[in-house]
Amino acid sequence: VPKKQRRSISTAEMMQQAAASPYALPGLIGEDLLGNALIVDIARAPHLLVGGEITDERAVQMLNMILSSAYSRSPTTLKITLVDPKRLEMAVCNRLPHMTEPVITDMQVAYQRLKTIHDLMEERCQQLQTAGAGHIEGYNALNPETPMPYHLIAFSELSMALKVDAPLDGETSTTVGECIKKLLLNLVGAAPTQAVGVHFLFGVQCFDAETCGEALRQGIPSSIG
């Protein structure tokens, strides 16, 4: 229900509320009717679609969620990797100390980075198994001095990344978009990404079943917008 009068909302105040929340990765969505910050725990999502037209509003929504998670966690407990095929929406995040590298705008590089994240997931599974922990929270409780950091990966526009039809470096029979899609299916589908603290945030104008595929959609159970 919209309010009768518009007013400016202080993002800084809501960031403080997000930081005070008990959530592992608090994603700031906005403000409710009572004036309280509306927050979702990205870690419980465990992967999230942010829908809407290609406008500044959707970009701001995604940035709020990324920045609120960064504001709530130190660089030693949260790593962030951003993929922006649109090149301009996430550049402001390059100043975050949580970034594993500058915002990725080349989808060839994005594919290589996803391969690294897949290897990281496998390595973390082994670490949890060795420690006798079933999830990242249990592992960090056993290793408070050397915690396993959460890892948030965000795509500004998923469909755009999957539609890249340039051939993958060193390949002639497959495209970059197809390779990214295959890796994402492994990461958000059957893989235990939630247990090891690896979470994805995807911006989408409209979920294109032909481009993205139903299997990938089923691996992303939560959505807003």
HELIX and SHEET records of a PDB file:
HELIX    1   1 THR A   11  ALA A   19  1                                   9    
HELIX    2   2 ILE A   42  ARG A   44  5                                   3    
HELIX    3   3 ASP A   56  SER A   72  1                                  17    
HELIX    4   4 ALA A   91  ARG A   95  5                                   5    
HELIX    5   5 MET A  107  ALA A  131  1                                  25    
HELIX    6   6 ILE A  136  LEU A  142  1                                   7    
HELIX    7   7 LEU A  158  LEU A  162  1                                   5    
HELIX    8   8 VAL A  176  VAL A  188  1                                  13    
HELIX    9   9 ALA A  209  CYS A  212  1                                   4    
HELIX   10  10 GLU A  214  GLN A  218  1                                   5    
SHEET    1   A 2 PRO A  26  GLU A  31  0                                        
SHEET    2   A 2 ALA A  37  ASP A  41 -1                                        
SHEET    1   B 5 LEU A  78  VAL A  83  0                                        
SHEET    2   B 5 TYR A 150  PHE A 155  1                                        
SHEET    3   B 5 VAL A 198  VAL A 204  1                                        
SHEET    4   B 5 LEU A  48  GLY A  51  1                                        
SHEET    5   B 5 SER A 222  ILE A 224  1                                        
END                                                                             
